[in-house]
């Protein structure tokens, strides 16, 4: 590493195959690297299996100041299952150094907090050389695990295991977000949250210190130029055979139950019935499931379109629409979230049709 450079080490525990790895982990760093020529970034990603080279090339662009280190992780069953990852991270940091540490989520956060505490000697503390630590809080791990388990048909033993893991995750989150150790004492500890609702939850549930919490802005999809969006809108509507004055409702996402796809189709059916100039556009990889559900809802096939588009062209197709569907079940994980879908809709200026289950949208409304 060149002398005088900032070296940020980002620890990721949910792997590079996570759907938001490119958009919310790599992309913000690529933007920072353009702006700050003194910045060098190393992403340490813990993986169950070594990723294929083709996947690595797709997910991780070549850059002389952006590096990737892949480490091994074990299935989570409390902090004891993180000891092997902690040992690896200590070795990695001793080898590559790092002036700032960041972590995505509570498991990566636990690793970063513990590695700094183990490596911070009395001399380092007295000289004020404890590295800054930033933990990105993007959701609630224990609540998400419990929510996913509730929607799966599993046997009694698996349900007991899910309950144990949920409680272990809750304890770990309390330890990470309620941290008051050396790093916090030196005012080098920051928790970056995606919403005010998440901030309120961390303070109430885990006794997080309000002074340590900031609102995330780096990974927000920027609002696109209105003229650019208008050009895409006219072009794509023409390609799709849509009237320029039609009111287009769009749903972007999967047919998973937690995304309320069935509820969205039911709502779309009512809107199409009320407005003869309305049109329903679905952008999803689950084409067959949507076709079957739309047929069951007796929606006129000439007034809807289901298509799968590559992620690189998603924004162009979203520009066709006027309103985006974003329905969710009433649950704390939805209330504190900042859905990627919401950011994508807002980037092209769509009105968002929601059911007041997402805190940041409900407060805007």
Secondary structure as the mmCIF struct_conf table of DSSP 4:
data_model
#
loop_
_struct_conf.conf_type_id
_struct_conf.id
_struct_conf.beg_label_comp_id
_struct_conf.beg_label_asym_id
_struct_conf.beg_label_seq_id
_struct_conf.end_label_comp_id
_struct_conf.end_label_asym_id
_struct_conf.end_label_seq_id
TURN_TY1_P TURN_TY1_P1 UNK A 3 UNK A 4
STRN STRN1 UNK A 6 UNK A 12
BEND BEND1 UNK A 13 UNK A 14
TURN_TY1_P TURN_TY1_P2 UNK A 16 UNK A 17
BEND BEND2 UNK A 18 UNK A 18
TURN_TY1_P TURN_TY1_P3 UNK A 19 UNK A 20
HELX_RH_PI_P HELX_RH_PI_P1 UNK A 21 UNK A 26
HELX_RH_AL_P HELX_RH_AL_P1 UNK A 27 UNK A 35
TURN_TY1_P TURN_TY1_P4 UNK A 37 UNK A 38
STRN STRN2 UNK A 39 UNK A 47
BEND BEND3 UNK A 48 UNK A 49
HELX_LH_PP_P HELX_LH_PP_P1 UNK A 50 UNK A 52
HELX_RH_AL_P HELX_RH_AL_P2 UNK A 53 UNK A 59
BEND BEND4 UNK A 60 UNK A 60
TURN_TY1_P TURN_TY1_P5 UNK A 64 UNK A 65
STRN STRN3 UNK A 66 UNK A 72
BEND BEND5 UNK A 77 UNK A 78
HELX_RH_3T_P HELX_RH_3T_P1 UNK A 79 UNK A 82
HELX_RH_AL_P HELX_RH_AL_P3 UNK A 83 UNK A 96
BEND BEND6 UNK A 99 UNK A 99
STRN STRN4 UNK A 100 UNK A 104
BEND BEND7 UNK A 105 UNK A 105
HELX_RH_AL_P HELX_RH_AL_P4 UNK A 106 UNK A 119
HELX_RH_AL_P HELX_RH_AL_P5 UNK A 122 UNK A 126
TURN_TY1_P TURN_TY1_P6 UNK A 127 UNK A 128
HELX_LH_PP_P HELX_LH_PP_P2 UNK A 130 UNK A 131
STRN STRN5 UNK A 132 UNK A 137
BEND BEND8 UNK A 139 UNK A 139
HELX_RH_AL_P HELX_RH_AL_P6 UNK A 141 UNK A 150
TURN_TY1_P TURN_TY1_P7 UNK A 151 UNK A 151
BEND BEND9 UNK A 152 UNK A 152
HELX_RH_AL_P HELX_RH_AL_P7 UNK A 156 UNK A 177
TURN_TY1_P TURN_TY1_P8 UNK A 178 UNK A 178
BEND BEND10 UNK A 181 UNK A 181
HELX_RH_AL_P HELX_RH_AL_P8 UNK A 182 UNK A 185
TURN_TY1_P TURN_TY1_P9 UNK A 186 UNK A 187
STRN STRN6 UNK A 189 UNK A 193
BEND BEND11 UNK A 194 UNK A 194
HELX_RH_AL_P HELX_RH_AL_P9 UNK A 196 UNK A 206
HELX_RH_3T_P HELX_RH_3T_P2 UNK A 210 UNK A 212
STRN STRN7 UNK A 213 UNK A 215
TURN_TY1_P TURN_TY1_P10 UNK A 218 UNK A 219
BEND BEND12 UNK A 220 UNK A 220
HELX_LH_PP_P HELX_LH_PP_P3 UNK A 221 UNK A 225
HELX_RH_AL_P HELX_RH_AL_P10 UNK A 226 UNK A 240
TURN_TY1_P TURN_TY1_P11 UNK A 241 UNK A 241
TURN_TY1_P TURN_TY1_P12 UNK A 244 UNK A 245
STRN STRN8 UNK A 247 UNK A 252
BEND BEND13 UNK A 253 UNK A 253
HELX_RH_3T_P HELX_RH_3T_P3 UNK A 257 UNK A 259
TURN_TY1_P TURN_TY1_P13 UNK A 260 UNK A 260
HELX_RH_AL_P HELX_RH_AL_P11 UNK A 261 UNK A 274
TURN_TY1_P TURN_TY1_P14 UNK A 276 UNK A 277
STRN STRN9 UNK A 278 UNK A 283
BEND BEND14 UNK A 285 UNK A 285
HELX_RH_AL_P HELX_RH_AL_P12 UNK A 287 UNK A 296
TURN_TY1_P TURN_TY1_P15 UNK A 297 UNK A 298
HELX_RH_3T_P HELX_RH_3T_P4 UNK A 301 UNK A 303
STRN STRN10 UNK A 304 UNK A 307
HELX_RH_3T_P HELX_RH_3T_P5 UNK A 311 UNK A 313
HELX_RH_AL_P HELX_RH_AL_P13 UNK A 314 UNK A 318
TURN_TY1_P TURN_TY1_P16 UNK A 319 UNK A 320
BEND BEND15 UNK A 322 UNK A 322
STRN STRN11 UNK A 323 UNK A 326
BEND BEND16 UNK A 330 UNK A 330
HELX_RH_AL_P HELX_RH_AL_P14 UNK A 332 UNK A 335
TURN_TY1_P TURN_TY1_P17 UNK A 336 UNK A 336
HELX_RH_AL_P HELX_RH_AL_P15 UNK A 340 UNK A 347
TURN_TY1_P TURN_TY1_P18 UNK A 348 UNK A 349
STRN STRN12 UNK A 351 UNK A 354
BEND BEND17 UNK A 356 UNK A 356
BEND BEND18 UNK A 358 UNK A 358
HELX_RH_AL_P HELX_RH_AL_P16 UNK A 359 UNK A 364
#
